Amino acid sequence: MLDADARDRYLRHILLKEVGAQGQQKLLAARLLVVGAGGLGSPVIQYLAAAGVGVLGIVDDDRVALSNLQRQTIYRDEDVGASKVERAAAFVRALNPQVRTVAHGEKLNADNAGDIVAAYDLVIEGVDSFEARYAINAACIARQKPLISAAIGRFEGQLALFKPSAGAALPCYRCLVPEAPPRDAEINCAEEGVLGPLAGVIGSAAALEAIKEILGLGESLAGRLFIFDGLSMSARTVRLPRDPDCPDCGRIVRQTGRSGGEILSP
Ligand SMILES: [Zn+2]
């Protein structure tokens, strides 16, 4: 049951008949992992903390740099040089003491991703390396965790939800990006620049999709890619097919025999 404080804090959720006190209790019981406490992670952390998720895990091995403050809105000038996960956890505690934070001050890679991901219901990543994205994707497939993946560059942002175990037609991240581009062609905001508020738009959309997924609300983004263009202020979603030869989700689905085995067999 929600106590008086929680009923007051989450009143605008509870007033939504699609959410209500029951939905809020689901959020309070949810365990979410945010990988990357940067420009995208900031609004994700901010809105999920405010929404009252039960546990918010935060993964980042970086320290706050002055050049982060243009878009990483959970940090303050005085945080420059401090550990991102520690400052992010302090931000969450100050905003909503009901949320339990778990700080993972390390980089996610193929060795540790599975164990970290296992403790959560849903993963949201906004990282800037393909290597990390593939490691998170593989870990989420193996543990059957939905993965929300967000990316921004210059004036455009993208958002997707991957859960290939939920349907034979649903893709994973590697179905969308089969191979990492060569290192020197890898485009990220460190090299190309990005308009700060774009991180807010796409990160907030990622938090919204996470809450929808936890509550089973509306039409899931699974199997679609949301593309937002800030310069023309326009957005579109395109269908994302599963790649039947995908080395990540094809293999796992065949192994577990969960779904779609018939269409994936040679
Ligand atoms: Zn795949």
Residues whose N, C-alpha, C, O or C-beta is under 5 A from the ligand:
A	BS01	ZN	P171 C172 R174 C175 D243 C246 D248 C249 G250
